[in-house]
Amino acid sequence: MKKVFYMILAMAVSIVSFSSCEDVPAPYDDPNDTHHTPEPEEGVILEETFGSSFGSFTVINIKGTPWTINYSTATATGYNSSDKTNTESESYLISPEIDLGGKEKAHLLFEYIFRYRSNDGADQVLITDQYTGDPTTTNWEDMTGDLTEGTDWNTFSKFDRNIPEQFMGKKVVIALYYNASSKSSRTWEVRNLKVKEGEAEEEKKPELPDDLTGSGTPENPYTVDDALRIIQAYGQITTDAVYIKGFISSDPTIDTSFGNADYMISDNMEEGTPQLTVYRGYGHGNKQFTKNDEIKKGDELIICGQLVNFRGNTPEVTQGSWIYSLNGVIKSDEIIGESRGSGTANDPYNVVAALRYIKTLGADVESAEEIYVSGIVQSVTEFNKEFGNVTYYISDDGSEENVLYVYRGKGLNGIDVPNDKYLKAGDAVVVTGKVVNFRGRTPEFTQGNYMTEYVPFVPFTGTRENPLTIEQAKALGEAEHAWVKGYIVGYVEGDVFSENTVRFEYTQSVTTNVVIGAEPLIPGNTAPVVDLAQCMPVQLPRGQVRNGVNIPTNNSLGWEVIFYGSIGKWMNTTSVMAPTFVITPTDAYGTDPDAVN
């Protein structure tokens, strides 16, 4: 919308200007007249507006999308709005040589709009007195400080920094640098850049209300009311992250593809209590969300993030916040466990070792070399059929602790992943590729990684001597064949397994199913005393198995039995389906699978 608005505005101004100036006399059409030329500003050493060109500045593009002139600004972004894609980019906007000879103090100032701070990338203001002609080999000093994130495309912030004292009296070069990834990008627009003699104006922060309840620390977090009052006082984003305590007052919207969530928080759950928006916040312990039920309405939490009045009318905790405490549990991001391996093909890191290595890289710094990591798939979050890749987490034992994110990885030896069944929790893999600590909170393999080893997980389905419990069978969910042990506690009347249909009694009619539980019925009790969560129905096919265990024929209520059959969905729940063999306290019925060649 912004681009369209400016294009229409520019066209309108152009048409009006042409029509109104057509018959205007000199000096307006005299290019040699300087009567209306403004006097040069005192003390300006270098000046460039970037209104229509880069002027004396030079763009040196390393890769991807370079600096461009857009909206009368120098613009840096890897985002393409036409197809909503991001391009991995790195580009420098280099000043001419600036002579600070004889100058005791000087400062650099410009106006800017800086958006999407929490997206990938870096936006820096660099200076050197030893420019080599190649920005990638130059030893730069970073004088960026903190950039204020904007909330719209019309309000410019002011950059004003003193040039470090060691550069005074020398000839220097200044560079505006940005980079972006193929996943996401920031946007930076710069105009009216100047280098002036003298000192930068001190940036005055608004005073905070003097009667806040908290102090914004983990030990004494702000209340939601505190946060709303701070936002009102600042008007723009707070420079530093703060801690805010509250209750989740809306149903969270969790996006496991990006690992973040949108929700509201308030000081209590009473209707009408003022709320604060949490926009694209991360999970407990500054980790990405991997499941849709990790937080819920009513949870009490402390979050860490920056406050902003988005577009001037939406108080929020801006993108990139994270949950420090959830229902009183503070989750440490400490990496616990033994490191093993050296990261090579013959001696891969385990996940703990890889996490410790990635942590040494710093935020958003990609490793120079590819590494090898072995692990167990903890969960799969995305399959991309078009590009033949899959996104998933691995850990050393398949648990949620100490997980490493594998972003858009290929299959074994770099082949395309053929379908969404290719990879599943429990599979053992060795992955190779470059790694990064994405945004300082998500250790991950970057896109382009692939598996060098892949061993599909074969779940344990029980044996005659060691059958599955009810809990194990339900957790398995699906299996072609399995041994399952339980006690006959009743039957289902109808075709849906529920508290309203399960009967814990004898019957003279239902022979097509039984319900088995983890514990037997208590003798003498007639009321239902069995937890259905610890039970599952068994489909009894015609033949020996049905005849040998159905309740009316055999008075089998309370028997301990072992079924051999498939596991799948039946009666809207996980069930033992069409067992071909059953062992009862006194006999066995059906075809013994161990006796079949």
C-alpha positions in Angstrom: 0.0 0.0 0.0 2.8 2.3 0.8 4.4 2.0 -2.6 1.1 2.5 -4.4 0.4 5.6 -2.4 3.7 7.2 -3.1 3.5 6.3 -6.8 0.0 7.9 -7.1 1.2 10.9 -5.1 4.3 11.3 -7.3 2.2 11.2 -10.5 -0.3 13.7 -9.2 2.4 16.1 -8.1 4.1 15.7 -11.5 0.9 16.5 -13.4 0.0 19.5 -11.2 3.6 20.9 -11.4 3.7 20.7 -15.2 0.3 22.4 -15.6 0.9 25.1 -13.1 4.4 26.0 -14.2 3.7 26.1 -17.9 3.3 29.8 -18.1 5.4 30.9 -15.1 8.0 33.5 -15.9 11.7 33.5 -14.9 13.5 33.0 -12.6 11.6 29.7 -11.9 12.7 28.2 -15.2 16.2 29.8 -15.1 18.7 27.1 -14.2 21.4 29.6 -13.6 19.5 31.6 -11.1 20.7 31.1 -7.5 18.6 33.7 -5.8 16.5 31.0 -4.1 19.3 28.6 -3.3 19.4 28.1 0.5 22.5 29.1 2.4 24.7 26.0 3.3 24.3 24.9 6.9 27.1 25.8 9.1 29.5 23.1 10.2 28.3 20.5 7.7 31.2 18.3 6.5 29.2 15.9 4.4 25.5 15.9 3.3 23.4 13.5 1.3 19.6 13.5 1.1 19.1 10.2 -0.8 16.1 11.9 -2.3 16.6 10.6 -5.9 20.1 9.1 -5.9 23.0 7.9 -3.8 24.9 11.0 -4.7 28.5 10.7 -3.5 27.8 7.4 -1.8 28.6 4.0 -3.5 26.7 0.7 -3.2 28.9 -2.4 -2.9 26.7 -5.4 -3.0 28.1 -8.7 -1.7 25.0 -10.9 -2.6 21.3 -10.7 -3.0 19.3 -7.4 -3.0 21.4 -4.2 -2.9 20.6 -0.9 -1.3 18.1 1.0 -3.5 16.5 4.4 -3.7 12.9 4.1 -2.8 10.4 6.6 -1.3 13.1 9.3 -1.4 15.2 7.3 0.9 18.1 4.8 0.7 16.3 1.5 1.4 17.7 -1.8 2.5 15.6 -4.9 2.6 15.7 -8.5 1.4 11.9 -8.7 1.2 10.1 -8.7 -2.1 6.5 -7.5 -1.6 5.5 -8.6 -5.1 5.9 -12.3 -4.4 6.3 -12.2 -0.6 9.7 -13.9 -0.6 13.0 -13.1 1.1 16.4 -13.1 -0.6 19.6 -13.8 1.3 21.4 -10.5 1.0 24.4 -8.5 2.1 25.1 -4.9 1.0 27.1 -1.8 1.9 26.4 1.8 1.3 29.8 3.5 1.4 30.5 7.2 1.9 33.2 9.1 0.1 36.3 9.8 2.2 35.5 12.3 4.9 38.3 14.6 6.0 38.1 15.3 9.8 41.5 17.1 9.8 41.5 19.9 12.3 38.2 18.8 13.8 38.0 18.2 17.5 34.4 16.9 17.5 32.0 15.7 14.9 28.8 13.7 14.8 26.8 11.7 12.3 23.1 12.2 12.0 20.3 11.0 9.7 16.6 10.2 9.8 15.4 6.6 9.4 12.6 4.1 9.6 13.5 0.7 11.0 11.0 -2.1 10.9 10.8 -5.8 11.8 13.6 -5.7 14.3 13.1 -9.4 15.4 13.4 -10.7 11.8 16.7 -12.0 10.5 19.6 -9.7 9.7 21.8 -6.9 10.8 21.6 -3.2 10.3 24.8 -1.3 11.3 26.5 2.0 11.0 30.2 1.4 10.5 33.3 3.7 10.5 37.0 3.2 9.6 40.1 5.2 8.9 41.7 2.3 7.1 39.3 1.5 4.2 40.8 -1.0 1.9 38.4 -0.5 -1.0 36.8 -3.8 -0.1 34.3 -3.6 2.8 34.6 -7.3 3.5 38.4 -7.0 4.3 38.1 -3.6 6.1 38.5 -3.4 9.8 35.3 -1.5 10.8 34.2 -0.1 14.1 30.5 -0.4 14.9 28.9 2.9 16.1 25.3 1.8 15.6 24.1 1.8 19.2 20.4 1.0 19.4 18.0 1.7 16.5 14.4 2.5 17.4 11.9 0.3 15.7 9.1 2.2 14.0 5.4 1.4 14.1 4.4 2.9 10.7 5.9 4.0 7.3 5.5 7.7 7.9 7.2 8.5 11.2 11.0 8.8 11.0 13.3 8.4 14.0 16.5 10.4 14.5 20.0 8.9 14.5 22.6 11.2 16.1 25.9 9.7 17.3 29.3 11.3 18.1 32.1 10.0 15.9 34.5 8.2 18.2 37.4 10.3 19.4 40.1 8.2 17.9 38.9 9.1 14.4 39.1 12.9 14.9 41.8 14.6 12.8 41.8 11.7 10.3 40.2 10.8 7.0 37.4 8.3 7.5 34.9 6.3 5.6 31.4 5.6 6.9 29.2 2.6 5.8 25.6 1.7 6.2 25.5 -2.1 6.2 22.6 -4.6 6.1 22.1 -8.3 5.6 19.1 -10.6 5.4 18.4 -14.3 5.2 16.1 -16.3 2.8 13.7 -16.8 5.7 13.0 -13.2 6.7 14.4 -9.7 6.6 14.2 -6.3 8.3 13.6 -3.0 6.4 15.7 0.1 6.9 15.1 3.5 5.2 17.6 6.3 5.6 17.4 10.0 4.5 19.0 13.3 5.1 22.4 12.0 6.2 25.0 14.6 7.5 28.3 14.7 9.2 28.6 17.9 11.2 31.1 19.5 13.5 30.2 19.5 17.1 28.5 17.1 19.4 25.3 15.0 19.1 22.2 16.1 20.9 21.5 14.0 23.9 18.4 11.8 23.3 16.0 12.5 26.1 13.9 9.6 27.3 10.4 10.4 28.6 10.1 10.1 32.4 8.3 7.0 33.6 5.3 7.2 36.0 6.6 7.4 39.5 4.1 5.1 41.1 4.6 1.9 39.1 4.0 -1.4 41.0 7.0 -3.2 39.6 10.4 -2.4 38.3 10.5 -4.5 35.1 13.0 -7.1 36.4 12.5 -10.9 36.7 12.3 -10.6 40.5 9.9 -7.6 40.4 8.1 -7.6 37.0 5.8 -4.9 35.8 2.1 -5.5 36.0 0.0 -5.2 32.8 -1.3 -1.9 34.2 2.3 -0.7 34.6 3.1 -1.8 31.0 0.1 0.1 29.6 1.1 3.3 31.4 4.7 3.0 30.3 3.6 2.6 26.7 1.4 5.7 27.1 4.4 7.7 28.5 6.9 6.6 25.8 4.7 6.6 22.7 7.3 4.5 20.9 9.1 1.3 21.6 11.1 0.9 24.8 14.8 0.5 24.1 15.3 -2.3 26.6 13.4 -5.5 27.1 11.4 -5.6 30.4 9.6 -8.3 32.4 5.8 -8.2 32.7 3.6 -10.5 34.8 0.0 -11.4 33.9 -2.6 -14.0 33.0 -3.3 -15.2 29.5 -6.7 -13.7 28.9 -7.5 -15.0 25.4 -7.2 -18.3 23.6 -3.6 -18.3 22.2 -3.0 -18.6 18.5 0.2 -20.7 18.2 2.1 -21.0 14.9 4.4 -24.0 15.2 5.9 -23.3 11.7 7.5 -20.1 13.2 7.4 -21.2 16.8 5.6 -18.2 18.1 2.2 -17.2 19.4 -0.3 -14.3 19.7 -2.3 -13.8 22.8 -3.5 -11.2 25.3 -2.5 -10.8 29.0 -4.2 -9.0 31.8 -3.7 -8.5 35.6 -6.6 -10.8 36.3 -9.2 -12.9 34.5 -12.2 -10.6 35.4 -14.2 -9.3 32.4 -13.3 -5.8 31.4 -9.8 -5.8 32.9 -7.4 -3.9 30.5 -5.4 -6.2 28.3 -2.0 -6.1 26.6 -1.3 -7.8 23.3 1.6 -10.2 23.0 2.6 -10.3 19.3 4.4 -13.3 18.0 6.0 -14.2 21.3 8.2 -17.3 21.9 7.7 -20.0 24.4 8.9 -21.1 27.8 12.7 -20.5 28.3 13.0 -18.5 25.1 12.3 -21.6 22.9 10.1 -21.9 19.9 6.7 -23.4 20.3 6.5 -27.0 18.9 3.0 -27.9 20.0 -0.4 -26.2 20.0 -1.2 -26.8 23.6 2.0 -25.5 25.4 0.1 -22.5 26.8 -3.6 -21.8 27.4 -6.1 -19.2 28.6 -5.7 -18.7 32.3 -2.0 -19.5 32.6 0.0 -17.2 34.8 3.3 -16.1 33.3 6.1 -13.6 33.3 7.3 -12.6 29.8 10.4 -10.7 28.7 10.1 -8.3 25.8 9.9 -4.7 24.4 6.8 -2.6 24.8 5.4 -0.6 21.9 2.3 1.4 20.9 1.8 -0.2 17.5 0.6 2.3 14.9 -0.3 4.5 17.8 -3.4 2.6 18.9 -2.3 -0.9 19.9 -0.3 -1.3 23.1 1.7 -4.5 22.8 4.7 -6.6 23.6 6.4 -6.6 20.2 7.6 -9.6 18.3 10.5 -11.5 19.8 9.3 -11.7 23.5 9.5 -14.9 25.4 8.1 -16.6 28.4 10.4 -16.5 31.4 8.0 -18.1 34.0 5.0 -20.3 33.2 2.6 -21.0 36.1 5.4 -20.4 38.6 8.0 -22.6 36.8 11.1 -20.7 35.6 12.7 -22.6 32.7 16.4 -22.3 32.4 18.1 -22.3 29.0 21.1 -24.0 30.5 22.4 -26.9 28.4 22.6 -29.9 30.7 24.2 -33.2 29.6 27.4 -34.8 28.4 29.0 -33.5 25.2 30.2 -36.2 22.8 31.8 -36.2 19.4 33.9 -33.8 17.4 31.4 -32.8 14.7 33.0 -34.7 11.9 31.5 -37.3 9.5 33.3 -40.1 11.4 32.7 -38.7 14.8 29.5 -36.6 14.8 28.5 -34.3 17.7 25.7 -35.5 19.9 22.9 -32.8 20.2 24.2 -31.5 23.5 27.7 -30.9 22.1 26.2 -29.2 19.0 24.1 -26.9 21.1 27.1 -25.8 23.1 29.1 -25.2 19.9 26.3 -23.2 18.4 26.0 -21.1 21.5 29.6 -19.9 21.0 28.8 -18.5 17.6 26.7 -15.6 18.9 23.3 -14.5 17.7 22.7 -14.9 13.9 26.3 -15.8 13.1 26.4 -18.8 10.7 29.2 -21.3 11.2 32.0 -21.1 8.7 32.1 -24.9 8.2 29.5 -27.7 8.0 29.2 -29.9 11.0 27.7 -33.4 11.6 25.2 -34.1 14.4 23.6 -37.4 15.4 20.2 -37.5 17.1 16.7 -38.8 17.5 13.8 -37.1 15.8 11.7 -35.5 18.5 9.0 -34.0 16.3 8.3 -33.0 12.7 6.8 -29.6 12.1 6.6 -29.1 8.4 6.9 -31.1 5.1 7.3 -29.0 1.9 6.3 -31.1 -1.1 7.2 -28.4 -3.6 10.9 -28.2 -2.5 11.2 -31.7 -1.1 12.4 -30.8 2.4 11.2 -31.3 5.9 11.6 -29.2 9.2 12.0 -31.1 12.4 13.6 -31.2 15.9 16.2 -33.7 17.1 17.5 -34.4 20.6 19.8 -37.1 22.1 17.0 -39.2 23.5 13.9 -38.1 21.5 12.6 -36.0 24.4 11.8 -32.2 24.4 14.8 -31.3 26.4 17.9 -29.9 24.6 16.4 -29.9 21.1 18.1 -28.8 17.9 16.0 -27.3 15.1 16.6 -28.7 11.6 15.3 -26.1 9.2 14.1 -27.4 5.8 16.4 -30.3 5.5 16.8 -32.8 2.6 16.6 -36.5 2.9 19.3 -39.1 2.9 22.4 -38.0 1.0 20.6 -34.9 -0.2 17.6 -36.5 -2.0 14.2 -34.8 -1.9 12.0 -35.9 0.9 9.2 -37.8 -1.0 6.2 -37.5 1.4 5.1 -36.5 4.9 5.5 -40.1 6.1 9.3 -40.2 5.3 10.4 -38.9 8.7 8.7 -39.4 12.1 9.4 -39.1 15.8 11.9 -41.7 16.9 13.8 -42.0 13.7 17.6 -41.9 14.2 19.5 -39.5 11.9 22.9 -37.9 11.3 22.5 -34.4 9.8 25.2 -32.3 8.2 25.1 -28.6 7.3 25.9 -25.1 8.6 24.4 -24.0 11.9 23.3 -20.7 13.5 21.9 -19.5 16.7 18.9 -17.9 15.1 17.9 -14.6 16.7 20.0 -15.7 19.7 17.3 -18.1 20.9 17.0 -21.0 18.4 20.0 -23.2 17.7 19.4 -24.7 14.2 20.7 -26.2 11.0 20.2 -23.7 8.3 18.5 -24.5 5.0 20.6 -26.7 2.7 21.3 -29.4 5.4 20.7 -33.1 4.7 20.9 -36.5 6.3 24.0 -38.7 5.9 22.4 -41.5 8.0 18.7 -42.4 8.4 17.4 -45.3 10.5 13.6 -45.4 10.7 12.2 -46.0 14.1 10.6 -49.4 14.6 8.3 -49.1 17.6 8.1 -51.9 20.2 4.8 -53.8 19.7 5.2 -56.2 22.6 5.8 -60.0 22.8 4.0 -62.9 24.3 6.3 -62.7 27.3 6.3 -58.9 27.5 3.1 -57.6 26.1 2.2 -53.9 25.9 0.2 -52.3 28.7 -2.9 -50.4 28.0 -1.0 -47.1 28.3 1.7 -48.3 25.9 -0.8 -49.6 23.3 -2.8 -46.3 23.4 0.5 -44.3 23.0 1.5 -46.5 20.1 -1.7 -45.4 18.4 -1.3 -47.6 15.3 0.4 -50.9 14.6 -0.2 -53.8 12.1 0.4 -56.4 14.9 0.8 -56.0 18.6 0.6 -58.0 21.9 -1.6 -56.2 24.4 -2.4 -57.2 28.0 -5.4 -56.1 30.2 -8.4 -57.2 32.3 -11.8 -57.6 30.8 -13.9 -54.9 32.6 -17.0 -54.6 30.4 -18.2 -54.0 26.9 -19.5 -51.2 24.7 -23.2 -50.9 23.9 -23.3 -49.1 20.6 -20.6 -47.9 18.3 -19.0 -45.1 20.3 -16.6 -45.6 23.3 -17.7 -43.2 26.0 -18.9 -43.1 29.6 -22.5 -43.3 28.4 -22.0 -46.5 26.4 -19.5 -48.6 28.4 -21.2 -51.2 30.6 -19.4 -52.8 33.6 -21.7 -55.8 33.8 -22.7 -59.1 32.3 -25.1 -59.2 29.3 -26.8 -61.8 27.3 -26.6 -59.9 24.1 -23.3 -58.1 23.2 -20.7 -60.6 22.1 -18.9 -58.4 19.4 -16.6 -56.6 21.8 -15.1 -56.3 25.2 -13.4 -53.5 27.1 -10.0 -54.2 28.7 -8.5 -52.1 31.5 -5.2 -51.7 33.2 -6.8 -52.8 36.5 -9.5 -55.5 37.3 -12.9 -54.6 38.6 -13.2 -54.7 42.4 -15.3 -57.7 43.3 -18.7 -56.8 44.7 -18.9 -53.3 43.3 -21.7 -52.7 40.9 -21.0 -49.0 40.1 -18.5 -48.1 37.4 -15.1 -47.8 39.2 -12.8 -48.0 36.2 -11.1 -44.9 34.6 -11.9 -45.0 30.9 -8.6 -43.3 30.2 -7.0 -46.6 31.3 -9.2 -48.7 29.1 -9.6 -49.6 25.4 -12.2 -51.5 23.5 -11.4 -54.8 21.7 -13.1 -55.7 18.5 -14.0 -59.4 18.5 -14.2 -61.0 15.0 -16.3 -64.0 14.3 -14.7 -67.3 15.2 -12.6 -68.7 18.0 -11.5 -65.5 19.6 -15.0 -64.1 20.0 -16.4 -67.5 21.1 -13.6 -67.9 23.7 -13.7 -64.5 25.5 -17.1 -62.7 25.0 -18.8 -62.0 28.3 -22.2 -63.6 27.9 -20.8 -67.0 26.8 -17.8 -67.2 29.1 -18.6 -65.2 32.2 -15.2 -63.6 31.5 -15.6 -60.3 33.4 -12.4 -59.8 35.4 -10.2 -62.2 33.3 -6.6 -61.2 32.7 -6.1 -61.6 28.9 -3.4 -61.1 26.3 -4.6 -60.2 22.7 -2.6 -60.4 19.5 -4.1 -58.1 16.8 -3.8 -54.7 15.1 -4.0 -51.4 16.8 -6.0 -48.5 15.2 -9.0 -46.3 15.4 -12.3 -47.9 16.1 -15.3 -46.6 18.0 -13.7 -43.1 17.9 -10.7 -44.3 20.0 -7.6 -46.3 19.9 -8.6 -50.0 20.0 -7.4 -53.6 19.6 -8.9 -54.5 16.2 -9.7 -58.0 14.9 -7.3 -60.0 17.2 -6.4 -63.4 15.7 -5.2 -64.9 19.0 -6.0 -64.5 22.7 -4.6 -66.1 25.8 -7.0 -66.4 28.7 -6.4 -67.7 32.3 -7.3 -71.2 31.3 -6.8 -71.5 27.5 -5.8 -69.9 24.2 -8.0 -69.3 21.2 -7.3 -68.5 17.5 -4.1 -68.9 15.5 -0.9 -68.6 17.5 1.4 -66.3 15.6 4.5 -67.9 17.1 3.4 -71.3 15.7 3.2 -69.9 12.1 6.2 -70.3 9.9 
